[in-house]
Every structure is written in structure tokens, then in C-alpha cells.
Amino acid sequence: MSIFEIAKATVSVRQAAECYGLKLSRNNMVYCLFHNDRHPSLKLNEDYFFCFSCGAKGDVIDFVARLFDLSSYEAAQKLVTDFGLDPKPPNAAAMAKPKRPLIRQFREDEMLCFRVLTDYLHLLEEWKVRYAPKTPEDEWDDRFVEACQMLDHIEHLADILTVGSLGERVVVVDELKKEDKIAFLQDYVERKKEVAHHGEEPEKA
């Protein structure tokens, strides 16, 4: 038997999913890992997977290849190695650590980033309208300037977390988590909202 035949004959899609950290519901549905899924839409059967939302589908080798950004051959090697099916020593591809964060932690981080970005985006949209200069002679408010500078960038990041591929979303979340950027932004937005709720910030001297 070839390495592909060994992997597909021995390991089901559900077994692979559970091995790599996914928790299946009673009807074998999970959040799809291949698009920004807001409701569980990925069906995992014995022989194949299928997403009712984005249309992703395939067998166990396709599943592992997409999950870890591997070729089909590397995915088959990984399955054979991880499930102890091959007596030969694993190669570098099979021994490589997963390129994806733990699924549950990633979902939590992604939702936090999306929520904070959305809150900041709404704040910027409000500032751009509320503090826009009424005449060409008016001095530009700092909040209007910030909105003009940041709106497109924040909207782009939010769009990636909404419709981007898994790889694109991982890059954005990793960057936002680096050096606690998302925590800083969350605190910043909350402080600005608090100021707006209790009254305007004092005028600069």
C-alpha cells in the first residue's frame, strides 16, 4: 500500500480532527477552520469533510494538508507518523510543529481582536463625522485627524478577520497579540468611550 492508502484506510477525518485539537459536537459539526465561521458549519464524517458555508471539502489527507499548510504527500506523512503507522523514522515535515495555534485559543484571540477592532472602527467613524472641520479655516481636531489616518487600516484588518483565509487571519491575530497591541487598543477605546460618556476631554492649552 502507498502512504496515501495507509493514511486514508487507517485514520478517519473525525479521528484526525480530534487528534489535532478540535472538539466535535454530537452531530460531528465544528467551526470551520478555513473561513471566519460564526456558526459551526463544518461537517466531519468518517471519510470526508464538508463545509456548508465556504464549500471546503476533501478526505483526511486534504483536511490535514489544509490545516497545517502541507502538501498532500507531507500531510500523508504526518498522519502516518502521528498515528504510529509507519515504522520508519519521521522526516522533518512530519516532525514539524503545527503552524497553527491551538484551535480553541486561536478562536478566543480572534474574537477578541475582531471585537476590539470593530469598536475602534465605530469610534473612528463617529469622530470623522462629529469632529470634521466646518470651514476650511477651522483647526483640525486631533480625533478627526486620527480617524482620517486610521480608518482604512483598521477597516482592512477587520475585513481580513471577516472574510480572510485561515492563514491571513492567523497573521493578523499574531501581529495584534504581539507586544499586547490589542490589549493596549482595547484599553484606549474604553477610555475614549468613557470620556465621551462623561463629557468632552478638556481643551488643550
C-alpha positions in Angstrom: 0.0 0.0 0.0 1.1 3.6 -0.7 1.5 6.1 2.1 -1.8 7.7 0.9 -3.7 4.4 1.1 -2.3 3.6 4.5 -3.3 7.0 5.9 -6.8 7.0 4.4 -7.5 3.4 5.2 -6.5 3.8 8.9 -7.4 7.3 10.0 -10.8 8.8 9.7 -11.4 12.6 9.3 -13.0 12.7 12.7 -10.0 10.9 14.3 -7.6 13.4 12.7 -9.7 16.4 13.8 -9.8 15.2 17.4 -6.1 14.4 17.4 -5.3 17.9 16.3 -7.4 19.7 18.9 -11.0 20.0 17.5 -13.9 19.3 19.8 -16.8 17.8 17.8 -20.5 18.3 18.6 -22.9 15.4 18.8 -23.7 15.7 15.1 -20.0 16.0 14.2 -20.1 19.7 13.4 -17.4 22.2 14.3 -16.5 25.8 13.5 -14.9 25.8 10.0 -11.2 26.4 10.1 -11.0 27.5 6.5 -13.0 30.7 6.8 -14.2 33.0 9.5 -17.1 30.8 10.7 -19.6 32.4 13.1 -21.7 29.2 13.4 -20.5 25.6 13.2 -20.8 24.7 9.6 -18.0 22.1 9.0 -19.3 18.5 8.9 -16.8 15.8 9.7 -17.6 12.3 8.6 -15.5 9.1 8.6 -14.3 9.5 5.1 -14.7 13.2 4.2 -15.3 16.7 5.5 -17.6 19.4 4.0 -18.3 23.0 4.9 -21.9 24.0 4.3 -20.8 27.7 4.2 -17.5 28.0 2.3 -17.7 24.7 0.4 -14.3 23.3 1.6 -14.3 19.5 1.2 -12.0 16.5 0.9 -10.7 13.4 2.6 -8.5 13.1 5.7 -5.3 14.0 3.7 -6.9 17.1 2.3 -8.0 18.1 5.8 -4.5 17.8 7.3 -2.9 19.5 4.3 -5.2 22.5 4.7 -4.9 22.6 8.4 -1.1 22.7 8.5 -0.3 24.2 5.1 1.3 21.0 3.9 1.4 19.3 0.5 -0.7 16.1 0.1 2.4 14.0 0.5 3.6 15.8 3.6 0.0 15.5 5.1 0.0 11.8 4.5 3.5 11.5 6.1 2.2 13.5 9.1 -0.8 11.2 9.6 1.3 8.1 9.3 3.8 9.4 11.8 1.4 10.9 14.3 -0.8 7.8 14.4 2.2 5.4 14.6 1.5 3.7 11.3 5.0 3.9 9.8 7.9 2.0 11.3 10.4 4.3 9.5 11.7 7.4 11.4 9.7 10.5 10.6 11.1 13.1 8.3 11.4 16.8 9.0 7.9 17.6 7.6 6.2 15.0 9.7 8.0 16.2 12.8 7.4 19.9 12.3 5.3 21.5 14.9 1.8 22.6 13.8 2.0 26.0 12.1 -1.4 26.9 13.6 -2.1 27.9 17.2 -4.2 25.7 19.3 -7.7 26.0 17.8 -9.6 27.0 20.9 -7.1 29.6 22.0 -6.9 31.0 18.4 -10.7 31.3 18.3 -10.7 33.2 21.5 -7.9 35.5 20.4 -9.6 36.1 17.0 -12.9 37.0 18.6 -11.2 39.5 21.0 -9.3 41.1 18.1 -12.4 41.3 15.9 -14.4 42.9 18.8 -11.8 45.5 19.7 -11.2 46.4 16.0 -14.9 46.8 15.4 -15.3 49.0 18.5 -12.4 51.2 17.4 -13.7 51.3 13.8 -17.1 52.6 15.1 -15.3 55.2 17.2 -13.3 56.4 14.2 -16.3 56.6 12.0 -18.1 58.7 14.6 -15.1 61.0 15.1 -14.7 61.6 11.3 -18.2 62.9 11.1 -18.6 64.6 14.5 -15.2 66.5 14.6 -14.9 67.3 10.9 -14.0 71.0 10.3 -17.0 73.1 9.4 -15.0 75.5 7.3 -11.5 75.4 5.6 -10.2 77.9 8.3 -11.2 75.7 11.2 -8.3 74.0 13.1 -8.5 70.2 12.7 -9.4 68.3 15.8 -7.0 65.5 16.8 -9.8 63.0 16.7 -10.7 63.9 13.1 -7.0 63.6 12.1 -6.8 60.2 13.8 -9.9 59.0 12.0 -8.6 60.1 8.7 -5.3 58.3 9.3 -6.5 55.1 10.8 -9.9 54.3 9.3 -8.7 52.5 6.1 -6.1 50.4 8.0 -8.5 49.3 10.8 -11.2 48.5 8.3 -8.7 46.4 6.3 -7.8 44.4 9.4 -11.4 43.9 10.3 -12.2 42.7 6.7 -9.4 40.1 6.9 -10.9 38.7 10.2 -14.3 38.6 8.5 -13.6 37.1 5.1 -9.8 36.3 5.0 -8.3 32.8 4.8 -7.2 31.0 7.9 -3.6 31.8 7.2 -4.4 35.6 6.7 -6.3 35.7 9.9 -3.6 33.9 11.9 -1.1 36.6 10.7 -3.4 39.4 11.7 -4.1 37.9 15.2 -0.4 37.1 15.8 0.5 40.7 14.9 -2.2 42.2 17.1 -1.2 40.0 20.1 2.4 40.9 19.7 3.6 43.2 22.5 0.0 43.4 23.8 -1.1 45.7 20.9 -4.7 44.5 21.1 -4.8 44.9 24.9 -3.5 48.5 24.5 -6.0 49.3 21.8 -8.8 47.8 23.9 -7.9 50.0 26.9 -7.5 53.0 24.6 -11.0 52.6 23.1 -12.6 52.0 26.5 -11.0 55.2 27.9 -12.2 57.2 24.9 -15.7 55.8 25.3 -15.7 56.7 29.0 -14.7 60.3 28.2 -17.4 60.5 25.6 -20.0 59.2 28.1 -19.0 61.6 30.9 -18.2 64.6 28.8 -15.6 66.0 26.4 -11.9 65.9 27.1 -10.6 69.2 28.4 -9.4 71.6 25.7 -5.7 71.7 25.1 -3.9 74.8 26.3 
